[in-house]
Amino acid sequence: MKIKFKRYKKDNDSNPKAVISEKSKFAIVEAYKTARTNIMFSLSASEKKCFAVTSFSKGDGKSTASTNLAISFSKLNKKVILIDCDLRRPNIHNILKLENSKGLSDVIGKMSTFDEAVVKNVIPSLDILTSGTIPPNPSELIGSPAFEELIKQIENDYDYIIFDTPPIGIVADSLMLKNLVVGYLVVIRERSTTHGDVEKLMENFKLADAKILGFLKVGCNPKERKSYKKGYYYQYY
C-alpha cells in the first residue's frame, strides 16, 4: 500500500495544521480513508487489533500520519486509541496541544494509572495516550512485561489500537512491539527517505521477522507530476 498526497509548507511532526479535520481537502481525507481500508483488510485476517506506524528517520511526518490514521479510524464510530510509544520525544502531545502531562511512561512506571493518563474523546471515539514523562530507560519500558500487560488490559475496550513508534533508523524500540501488532505501516518522505534508507529498514524488519503492512508516502510535490488532479493522487498495492 502506498498513499501520496499534497505537501504542506511544513508537513512534519511539528505542524499541527497537517492534522486532518472537517476543513481538510477532500483528496487528503480520501487518501487516509484508502490507507485505512487497506489496513483493515490486513487486520481482518488476524485476531489482533493493533498495528504500528514507524519511519526510518525523525522528521518524516510519522506522528502526524499516525494521528491522521487514528482520526480516520474513529470516523467509523469504532473505539480507537492512539498510543505514543516514542518515549524520547512527546510528538503526539505537541501535535494535538494536549494539556495532560501524564502518559505511557508514567503508567508503565506505576506513577499514574491508565485512567489518569489517557485523554478521553479527543474527538468522538478517539482516546490518546501520550508518551508522558521522558524516562532514562525508554527501551526497557517499551520491552517490559508491564507494557504488554497494559495492552492486554485495554484490548477489550478498543476496536483498534494504533502505536506511534520511534524511527527504525535511530533506535530498535519499534521492533519490540512485533508480537503485539499485526504489522507496521512505514512512513517515507519525498526527497528525504532514500532507497538506501528503505533497504536498511527492510533488512531490519527481515532480521526481526516483523511484518510490513505497507508504505505511506508523504511530502509529494504535485507540481512535479503531470498526472496529478488538483494536486493529489493515490496508489496502493
C-alpha positions in Angstrom: 0.0 0.0 0.0 1.3 3.4 -0.9 -0.5 6.7 -0.5 0.6 10.0 -1.9 -0.9 13.3 -1.0 -0.3 17.1 -1.3 2.6 18.6 0.7 2.0 21.3 3.2 4.6 24.0 3.5 5.7 22.3 6.7 4.4 18.8 6.7 6.2 17.2 9.5 5.5 16.4 13.2 5.9 20.0 14.3 2.9 21.2 12.2 -0.5 20.9 13.9 -2.2 22.2 10.8 -1.3 19.0 9.0 -3.8 17.1 11.1 -7.0 16.3 9.1 -10.3 18.0 10.1 -13.6 18.9 8.6 -11.7 21.8 6.8 -9.2 19.5 5.2 -9.0 19.0 1.5 -11.2 16.2 0.2 -8.4 14.4 -1.5 -6.3 14.2 1.7 -9.2 12.8 3.7 -9.9 10.2 0.9 -6.2 9.2 0.8 -6.3 8.4 4.5 -9.5 6.5 4.0 -7.8 4.4 1.4 -4.9 3.7 3.8 -7.5 2.8 6.5 -9.3 0.4 4.2 -6.2 -1.5 3.3 -5.1 -1.7 6.9 -8.5 -3.0 7.9 -8.1 -5.8 5.3 -4.8 -6.7 6.9 -6.2 -6.7 10.4 -9.3 -8.8 9.4 -7.1 -11.8 8.8 -5.7 -11.7 12.3 -7.2 -11.8 15.8 -5.0 -8.9 16.8 -6.4 -5.4 16.6 -3.1 -3.5 16.9 -0.8 -2.0 14.3 2.2 0.3 14.5 3.4 3.3 12.5 7.1 4.0 12.1 9.6 5.6 9.7 13.3 5.4 9.1 14.3 8.9 10.3 12.9 11.5 12.6 11.0 14.4 11.0 9.4 12.2 8.3 5.9 13.1 9.5 5.3 9.7 11.2 3.4 11.0 14.2 1.2 13.3 12.0 0.4 10.3 9.9 -0.4 8.2 13.0 -2.7 10.9 14.3 -4.5 11.2 10.9 -5.0 7.5 10.7 -6.4 7.4 14.2 -8.8 10.2 13.3 -9.8 8.3 10.1 -10.5 5.1 12.0 -12.5 6.9 14.6 -14.9 8.2 11.9 -16.1 4.6 11.6 -17.7 5.0 15.0 -15.3 2.5 16.3 -13.5 2.9 19.6 -9.8 3.9 18.8 -6.8 4.6 21.0 -3.6 6.1 19.7 -0.6 5.4 21.9 2.6 7.4 21.6 5.4 4.8 22.1 8.2 7.2 21.2 9.2 7.9 24.8 12.2 10.1 23.8 10.0 12.8 22.1 6.5 13.9 23.0 5.2 14.1 19.4 1.5 13.4 19.8 1.3 15.7 22.8 2.8 18.5 20.8 0.8 17.9 17.6 -2.6 18.0 19.4 -1.6 20.5 22.1 -2.9 18.3 24.9 -2.7 19.6 28.4 -2.3 16.2 30.2 1.4 15.8 31.2 1.0 12.1 32.2 1.3 9.4 29.6 2.6 5.9 28.7 5.9 6.1 30.6 4.1 7.2 33.8 1.6 4.3 33.5 4.3 1.7 32.9 6.4 3.2 35.7 3.4 3.0 38.0 3.5 6.7 38.7 0.0 7.0 37.2 -3.0 4.8 36.4 -4.2 4.4 32.8 -7.4 6.2 33.6 -5.5 9.2 35.0 -3.1 9.4 32.0 -5.4 8.7 29.0 -7.1 11.6 27.3 -10.7 10.5 26.6 -12.6 11.6 23.5 -10.1 14.0 21.9 -12.7 13.7 19.2 -15.6 11.3 19.4 -14.5 7.7 19.6 -10.7 8.6 19.8 -8.7 8.4 23.0 -5.0 9.4 23.2 -2.3 8.1 25.5 0.7 10.4 25.1 4.3 9.3 25.7 4.4 11.0 29.1 7.4 11.9 31.2 10.7 11.3 29.3 12.3 8.4 31.2 16.0 7.5 31.4 15.3 3.9 30.1 12.8 4.2 27.2 13.8 0.9 25.5 13.5 -1.1 28.8 10.0 0.3 29.4 8.7 -0.5 25.9 10.1 -4.0 26.1 8.8 -4.6 29.7 6.2 -7.1 30.8 4.3 -4.1 32.3 3.8 -2.6 28.8 2.5 -5.9 27.4 0.2 -6.3 30.4 -1.2 -2.8 29.9 -2.1 -3.6 26.2 -3.8 -6.8 27.3 -5.8 -4.9 29.9 -7.2 -2.3 27.4 -7.7 -4.6 24.3 -11.3 -5.3 25.2 -12.1 -1.6 25.5 -11.0 -0.7 21.9 -11.7 -1.8 18.4 -8.4 -0.5 17.1 -5.1 0.2 18.9 -2.5 2.3 17.0 1.1 2.6 18.1 3.2 5.6 17.0 6.7 4.2 17.4 10.2 5.6 17.2 12.1 5.7 13.8 13.7 2.4 12.9 16.9 4.0 11.7 17.5 5.6 15.1 16.5 3.0 17.8 15.1 -0.5 17.7 12.3 0.2 20.1 9.6 -0.2 17.4 10.6 -3.8 16.7 10.0 -4.7 20.4 6.3 -4.5 19.6 6.3 -7.1 16.8 4.5 -9.7 18.9 1.7 -7.3 19.8 0.9 -6.0 16.4 -0.3 -7.3 13.1 2.4 -5.3 11.3 3.9 -2.0 10.6 2.9 0.9 8.4 6.1 2.7 7.3 6.0 6.4 6.5 8.5 7.6 3.9 9.1 11.2 2.8 9.7 12.5 -0.7 13.2 13.9 -1.1 14.2 12.8 2.4 13.9 9.0 2.7 16.4 7.4 0.3 16.5 4.0 -1.4 19.3 3.1 1.0 17.1 4.0 4.0 14.4 1.7 2.7 16.8 -1.1 2.1 18.2 -0.8 5.6 14.7 -0.6 7.1 13.5 -3.7 5.3 16.6 -5.6 6.4 15.9 -4.7 10.0 12.4 -6.0 9.6 13.6 -9.2 8.0 16.1 -9.8 10.8 13.4 -9.2 13.4 10.9 -11.4 11.5 8.4 -8.5 11.6 5.8 -7.7 9.0 5.4 -4.6 6.9 1.8 -3.8 6.1 2.7 -1.1 3.5 4.3 2.3 2.9 2.7 5.7 3.2 4.5 8.3 1.2 4.2 11.9 2.3 5.7 15.2 1.2 4.9 14.8 -2.5 5.0 17.9 -4.7 2.1 17.8 -7.2 3.7 20.4 -9.5 6.3 17.9 -10.4 3.9 15.3 -11.7 1.6 15.9 -14.6 -0.6 13.0 -13.6 -2.0 14.8 -10.5 -5.5 16.0 -10.5 -6.0 19.0 -8.2 -2.6 18.2 -6.7 -3.4 14.7 -5.4 -3.3 11.1 -6.4 -3.0 7.8 -4.5 -1.9 4.3 -5.2 -1.9 1.1 -3.2 -0.5 -2.3 -3.7 
